[in-house]
């Protein structure tokens, strides 16, 4: 096991997890690896604790099964699965926890009741997903993750620079109109994300200006979800990894 810098507590400052699958497609009956990383805007900053994570795989029929999460390797956790058929596979890692900020500026991964001088406390749920096509040049629809915050492509294909992708955002099953979505190019360090708001149907479109490893990201705060003594609100984040070629 490789030691890593624990930055789980920085979730309250905007850290998030994402999955990376850096190949164009997977192969039938061949082991497929996907990496889970942690930081902000695809810039790695330490890693979160493994115990807040659970992983699962949605297969081409929409069936879901649990996946094992490997030990930390080079500031990432590895997921490995072997596709049994052609189609779109969607690996997902879900992160759940609580972070409490104290009056003296500490960020603690404990409920509000376990702090002597808490200032604010937020629960968080994050969904990180990637889409793994098994087969060459696949196009079509992909299955949803099934979370309270959903970020999914309306249609999936091999993406190239100049293509336009349409994304759908739902919150608790309803279209999330007027919600800001970010598109980040992880190979353009220092470049600001492209930001757009969803329309009345929860949809938004981005055109890929450059090739690279991209990440679509959306956030949603549920101020109605609170638990006395534990947390004041729940913050949701969803990320979707997208490979764009020339």
C-alpha positions as CSV (number, residue, x, y, z in Angstrom):
1,X,0.0,0.0,0.0
2,X,1.3,3.5,-0.9
3,X,0.8,6.3,1.6
4,X,-1.1,9.4,0.3
5,X,-1.9,12.8,1.6
6,X,-5.4,12.7,3.1
7,X,-7.4,15.7,1.7
8,X,-10.9,14.3,2.3
9,X,-11.8,17.3,4.5
10,X,-11.2,19.7,1.6
11,X,-14.5,18.5,0.1
12,X,-16.2,21.4,1.8
13,X,-13.8,23.8,-0.1
14,X,-14.8,22.2,-3.4
15,X,-12.7,19.1,-3.9
16,X,-14.3,16.3,-5.9
17,X,-13.6,12.9,-7.2
18,X,-13.6,11.7,-10.8
19,X,-13.0,8.6,-12.8
20,X,-10.5,8.3,-15.7
21,X,-10.6,5.7,-18.5
22,X,-7.9,6.9,-20.9
23,X,-8.5,4.4,-23.8
24,X,-11.0,4.8,-26.6
25,X,-12.7,1.5,-25.8
26,X,-12.4,-1.7,-23.8
27,X,-12.4,-5.3,-25.1
28,X,-14.6,-8.3,-24.5
29,X,-13.2,-10.7,-21.8
30,X,-10.2,-8.4,-21.1
31,X,-9.6,-6.8,-17.8
32,X,-10.4,-3.1,-17.9
33,X,-8.9,-0.5,-15.4
34,X,-10.4,2.8,-14.4
35,X,-8.7,5.2,-12.0
36,X,-10.4,7.3,-9.3
37,X,-8.7,10.6,-8.6
38,X,-9.3,13.4,-6.1
39,X,-8.7,17.1,-6.2
40,X,-10.3,20.0,-8.1
41,X,-10.9,20.6,-11.8
42,X,-8.9,17.5,-12.7
43,X,-5.9,18.7,-10.8
44,X,-4.9,16.0,-8.3
45,X,-4.6,17.1,-4.7
46,X,-3.9,14.1,-2.4
47,X,-6.7,11.5,-2.1
48,X,-9.8,10.9,0.0
49,X,-10.1,8.1,2.5
50,X,-11.2,4.8,1.0
51,X,-13.8,4.1,3.7
52,X,-16.1,6.9,2.4
53,X,-16.3,5.2,-1.1
54,X,-18.4,2.5,-2.7
55,X,-18.1,1.4,-6.3
56,X,-20.4,-0.3,-8.7
57,X,-20.7,-1.1,-12.4
58,X,-23.8,-0.6,-14.6
59,X,-23.6,-3.0,-17.6
60,X,-25.2,-2.6,-21.1
61,X,-28.5,-4.0,-19.9
62,X,-28.7,-1.5,-17.0
63,X,-27.9,-4.2,-14.3
64,X,-25.8,-2.9,-11.4
65,X,-23.2,-4.9,-9.5
66,X,-20.7,-3.9,-6.8
67,X,-17.0,-3.4,-7.7
68,X,-14.0,-3.8,-5.4
69,X,-11.8,-0.7,-4.9
70,X,-8.1,-1.3,-5.0
71,X,-5.5,0.2,-2.6
72,X,-4.1,3.6,-3.3
73,X,-1.5,3.7,-6.1
74,X,0.1,6.9,-7.2
75,X,-2.7,9.1,-5.7
76,X,-5.5,7.1,-7.3
77,X,-7.7,4.1,-6.5
78,X,-8.1,1.5,-9.2
79,X,-11.3,-0.2,-10.3
80,X,-11.0,-3.4,-12.5
81,X,-13.7,-5.3,-14.3
82,X,-13.9,-7.7,-17.2
83,X,-16.7,-7.0,-19.7
84,X,-18.6,-10.1,-20.8
85,X,-20.2,-8.5,-23.8
86,X,-20.2,-5.5,-26.2
87,X,-21.9,-2.3,-25.2
88,X,-21.6,0.7,-22.9
89,X,-20.4,0.0,-19.3
90,X,-20.6,2.7,-16.7
91,X,-18.3,2.4,-13.7
92,X,-19.3,4.6,-10.8
93,X,-17.8,5.6,-7.4
94,X,-20.0,7.2,-4.8
95,X,-18.5,9.2,-2.0
96,X,-20.5,9.9,1.2
97,X,-19.5,11.7,4.4
98,X,-19.7,14.7,6.7
99,X,-17.3,17.6,7.2
100,X,-17.6,20.0,10.1
101,X,-15.9,23.4,10.3
102,X,-15.0,24.6,13.7
103,X,-14.9,28.2,14.9
104,X,-11.1,28.1,15.0
105,X,-10.9,27.0,11.3
106,X,-10.5,23.2,11.6
107,X,-12.0,20.9,9.0
108,X,-13.0,17.7,10.6
109,X,-14.6,14.6,9.1
110,X,-17.1,14.1,12.0
111,X,-20.7,15.1,12.7
112,X,-21.5,18.4,14.3
113,X,-22.3,16.8,17.7
114,X,-18.8,15.5,17.9
115,X,-17.2,18.9,17.8
116,X,-16.8,21.2,20.8
117,X,-17.2,24.5,18.9
118,X,-18.8,23.7,15.5
119,X,-19.4,26.6,13.0
120,X,-21.1,24.7,10.2
121,X,-21.5,21.1,9.1
122,X,-22.3,19.7,5.6
123,X,-23.0,16.2,4.5
124,X,-21.8,15.3,1.0
125,X,-22.7,12.8,-1.7
126,X,-20.6,12.7,-4.9
127,X,-21.1,10.5,-8.0
128,X,-18.1,10.0,-10.2
129,X,-18.6,8.1,-13.5
130,X,-17.0,7.2,-16.8
131,X,-18.4,5.5,-19.9
132,X,-16.5,2.6,-21.2
133,X,-17.5,1.4,-24.7
134,X,-16.7,-2.2,-25.3
135,X,-16.4,-2.6,-29.0
136,X,-15.3,-0.2,-31.8
137,X,-16.9,3.1,-32.7
138,X,-20.0,2.5,-30.5
139,X,-22.8,5.1,-30.5
140,X,-26.1,5.3,-28.6
141,X,-27.7,5.9,-25.3
142,X,-26.2,5.0,-21.9
143,X,-27.9,4.1,-18.6
144,X,-28.2,6.6,-15.8
145,X,-26.3,6.3,-12.5
146,X,-29.5,6.5,-10.5
147,X,-28.4,9.1,-8.0
148,X,-30.1,12.1,-6.5
149,X,-28.0,14.2,-8.7
150,X,-27.7,12.9,-12.3
151,X,-25.3,14.0,-15.0
152,X,-25.7,12.0,-18.2
153,X,-25.1,12.5,-21.9
154,X,-28.2,12.5,-24.0
155,X,-26.2,10.5,-26.6
156,X,-22.8,9.0,-26.6
157,X,-20.2,8.5,-29.4
158,X,-16.5,8.7,-29.9
159,X,-15.9,12.4,-29.3
160,X,-13.6,14.5,-31.4
161,X,-12.6,18.2,-31.3
162,X,-15.3,20.2,-32.9
163,X,-18.1,17.9,-31.7
164,X,-21.0,19.1,-29.5
165,X,-22.1,17.0,-26.6
166,X,-25.5,17.5,-25.0
167,X,-25.8,16.7,-21.3
168,X,-28.9,16.2,-19.0
169,X,-29.0,17.2,-15.4
170,X,-31.7,16.0,-12.9
171,X,-32.0,16.6,-9.2
172,X,-34.1,14.0,-7.3
173,X,-35.6,12.8,-10.5
174,X,-36.6,16.2,-11.9
175,X,-34.9,18.4,-14.6
176,X,-32.5,20.8,-12.9
177,X,-33.3,24.0,-14.8
178,X,-30.9,26.9,-14.4
179,X,-28.1,24.8,-12.9
180,X,-24.5,25.6,-13.7
181,X,-22.5,22.9,-15.4
182,X,-18.7,23.1,-15.9
183,X,-16.6,21.5,-18.6
184,X,-13.0,21.1,-17.7
185,X,-10.1,20.2,-20.0
186,X,-7.7,18.4,-17.7
187,X,-4.8,18.8,-20.1
188,X,-5.0,22.6,-20.1
189,X,-3.7,23.4,-16.6
190,X,-4.6,27.0,-15.6
191,X,-7.4,27.3,-18.2
192,X,-10.7,28.3,-16.7
193,X,-13.6,25.8,-17.1
194,X,-16.4,26.5,-19.6
195,X,-19.5,27.3,-17.6
196,X,-23.1,27.1,-18.9
197,X,-26.6,26.9,-17.3
198,X,-29.1,24.2,-18.1
199,X,-32.3,25.1,-19.9
200,X,-35.9,24.5,-18.7
201,X,-35.5,20.7,-19.5
202,X,-32.2,20.4,-17.6
203,X,-30.1,20.2,-20.7
204,X,-26.9,22.0,-21.7
205,X,-24.6,21.6,-24.7
206,X,-20.8,22.1,-25.0
207,X,-18.6,22.1,-28.1
208,X,-15.2,20.6,-27.6
209,X,-12.7,23.2,-28.7
210,X,-9.6,21.0,-28.1
211,X,-8.8,17.3,-27.7
212,X,-7.9,16.1,-24.3
213,X,-9.2,14.5,-21.1
214,X,-12.4,16.4,-20.2
215,X,-14.6,16.4,-17.2
216,X,-18.2,17.6,-17.0
217,X,-19.2,18.6,-13.4
218,X,-22.4,19.8,-11.7
219,X,-23.1,20.7,-8.1
220,X,-26.4,20.9,-6.1
221,X,-27.0,22.0,-2.5
222,X,-30.0,20.5,-0.8
223,X,-30.7,22.8,2.1
224,X,-33.8,20.8,3.1
225,X,-31.7,17.8,3.9
226,X,-30.5,18.4,7.5
227,X,-30.1,16.3,10.6
228,X,-30.0,17.8,14.0
229,X,-26.6,17.4,15.6
230,X,-25.1,15.9,12.4
231,X,-25.2,18.3,9.5
232,X,-26.9,21.5,8.2
233,X,-27.3,20.6,4.6
234,X,-26.2,18.1,2.0
235,X,-24.0,19.0,-1.0
236,X,-24.2,16.9,-4.1
237,X,-21.6,16.7,-6.9
238,X,-21.6,14.6,-10.1
239,X,-18.7,14.3,-12.5
240,X,-18.5,12.6,-15.9
241,X,-15.2,11.8,-17.7
242,X,-15.0,12.4,-21.5
243,X,-12.1,11.5,-23.8
244,X,-11.9,13.8,-26.8
245,X,-9.5,13.0,-29.7
246,X,-8.3,15.1,-32.6
